[in-house]
Amino acid sequence: MPESITGRPGETIELTDVTKRYPGQAEPAVEAVSMVIPAGEVVVLVGPSGCGKTTTMKMINRLIEPTSGTITIGGTDVLTLDPDQHRRDIGYVIQQIGLFPHKRIEDNIGLLPKRLGWSRSRVRARVAELLELVGLPADYARRYPRELSGGQQQRVGVARALAADPPVMLMDEPFGATDPITRDHLQNEFLRLQREVRKTIVFVTHDFDEALKMGDRIAVLRPRSVIAQYDTPEAILAAPADDYVASFIGAGGQLKKLALLRLRDVELAPAPRVGGLPRIVVDATVRDALDLMLGEGSDVVLVTGDFGDDAEVLGSLHLQTVMGAAAGKAGNP
Ligand SMILES: Nc1ncnc2c1ncn2[C@@H]1O[C@H](COP(=O)(O)OP(=O)(O)OP(=O)(O)O)[C@@H](O)[C@H]1O
């Protein structure tokens, strides 16, 4: 991986007593929010429509100015910075992608680096490495946005946000407009990408399942962005702070817990010496394994290192272990 892509790691964002009152509104849209968003993590803000998620996020890049309170990034108070320069230093991805229709993909991605005065050859190299990073063919650089599918355009949106290698990225329902299959695909790709770039990411959604999947931590917000619970997905599922948080988890909390647990993090039993057992790859989740057990009517599955019938068998997983995992006993942290 070229150094420039992973060059600038994420920085810690800290909000202290941040309040936003829109002019003419009786109630603040955001009231006295304090939270630390650790460097290199994905923090998801989740809550009902109108609770203040977007307002909270846009105060971080000063698209919206806080009424009071302090926001620091890497220890620097963002209110002391030049707003335009500050905004350019933060990646921003929104649902309505916002690509320029009359500019080629390379010019859409290269816009900010060009404005920052990068040489043409450096911009071209950056565009090429970003296209590769988000999984698009190199020759798409010459295409126009209308020549790409919605999901491909969304990938260009992510590439553009990463163009100047920002330490912080803000993502407002970035995959909201895509169909469920494309969405799942984009989420998986984004998680893979984030493992490489390790930016600090603030991600807004109203879909709790998306929050569980994407977040290293989740902030469940009440109206005015009051934090109901701020913790890891596992901790929130295991012990929701109150009925409000529990209502987001909804039905199937145990299954959601199993969907967070990868087979590689579970202690496997030795493989039994019988033929014909269902096989599942170690990258899958315990929930996938349970699904397979139910589908095949088998209380044991073989776990393999890779796809295919020749793949190495790493061990086996039994239904009893799955039940233990739901109760929080089988994890191998
Ligand atoms: N420019 C504005 N002027 C006045 N009120 C506003 C303005 N922008 C947002 N609000 C109000 O502030 C509150 C929070 O809005 P915000 O967009 O932050 O919520 P949200 O949680 O992101 O909602 P959604 O999920 O529907 O996008 C809402 O009650 C909204 O009506």
The ligand as an ORCA input file, in Angstrom:
! r2SCAN-3c Opt
* xyz 0 1
  N     -31.351     25.364      9.850
  C     -32.214     25.015     10.819
  N     -33.016     25.947     11.396
  C     -33.878     25.612     12.383
  N     -34.003     24.361     12.867
  C     -33.246     23.399     12.332
  C     -32.310     23.664     11.280
  N     -31.702     22.504     10.944
  C     -32.222     21.556     11.755
  N     -33.152     22.081     12.586
  C     -33.914     21.363     13.630
  O     -32.991     20.809     14.547
  C     -33.406     19.505     14.962
  C     -32.288     18.506     14.661
  O     -32.125     18.358     13.256
  P     -31.055     17.372     12.615
  O     -31.111     17.523     11.149
  O     -29.752     17.580     13.285
  O     -31.650     15.951     13.064
  P     -31.285     14.488     12.571
  O     -31.249     13.644     13.809
  O     -30.066     14.504     11.743
  O     -32.566     14.115     11.714
  P     -32.742     13.145     10.421
  O     -32.427     11.751     10.873
  O     -34.205     13.325     10.103
  O     -31.829     13.661      9.362
  C     -34.696     19.219     14.228
  O     -35.764     19.478     15.090
  C     -34.676     20.191     13.065
  O     -35.986     20.571     12.705
*
